[in-house]
Amino acid sequence: MSSIAHGKVILLGEHSVVYGRPCLAAAIAPGVEATARDSDGPVSLHVSPWQCTFAVGDGSDLGRALDALSQALGVTGFDLDAVMHLPGGGGLGSSASLGVACARAVSSLRGLMLDHEAVLAAALAWEKVFHGNPSGVDHTLAAMGGVGVFTKAEGLRRLDVRAPVRLCIGDSGERASTRDMVATVARVREMRPEASEKTFDAIASLVRNGALALEAGDLRGLGELMNLNQALLASLMVSTERLEAMCRAAREAGAYGAKLTGAGGGGCVIALAGPNERAVLDAWEALGVRAKVVEVGAS
Ligand code: MEV
């Protein structure tokens, strides 16, 4: 039997969440499926559709993440098969989803009946390999699903969303590591500490208003907040020309709002398209962007 975990989109508040502010995030499915088997060899992981195998001690980040996971769970003597339904490094929480699915697969193989906290702790150890200072939003959403406001201090506060919200997700095709983008923001903060704190505070108020808009079903309002968040993310140096072009194209096609999602430097753009979904997808297709539509907030 395979174990599953969600992917995620950050509707508002990436990066500032690393500095203690709230973010508004939603799980997306399908994320990752994983199965575990007993094995005598080194702990290893085969990932489809990448057709790559990683093992503890092979020097790769995934090999190190497997080691961290196996130590956090206190289990060795297994190997894993995972199927990714998310693009790797696209800002949709693929690495956290892989970590949660693997932790669940190992725990079900050994009949560990791990509680939620133990899965989260193992997935956090995994995530720390990919960037030293994760806020925890990715693996929390991967494990818990749903929609909510996340803070480092308080975890996820779920929101009651009246009806599922449809989002267009376009993949820029560009890639940057989360570690590098988090380091970029840390450098900006070092150079301009006061301005950066003000930017994080401004994003926090977008998140608070965004949560109210989402609960009230005010998608037009939420879209405007996404546009403002994108401008602030650009001021933190995590946008790119292509991401800006995708946001512009989505808005020109009638989207209520569009922004990058996740660490930026590439990866995906989300657009709240309202009645203009087809027009947004067509506009992105004209830019050579691969896109899909997801629903978030469905119970
Ligand atoms: C990455 O999905 C979101 C960031 O805010 C990093 C984090 O929260 O750990 C960029």
Boltz pocket constraint, residues with backbone or C-beta under 6 A from the ligand:
constraints:
  - pocket:
      binder: B
      contacts: [[A, 13], [A, 14], [A, 15], [A, 16], [A, 17], [A, 18], [A, 91], [A, 93], [A, 133], [A, 134], [A, 135], [A, 136], [A, 137], [A, 138], [A, 178], [A, 182], [A, 262], [A, 263]]
      max_distance: 6.0
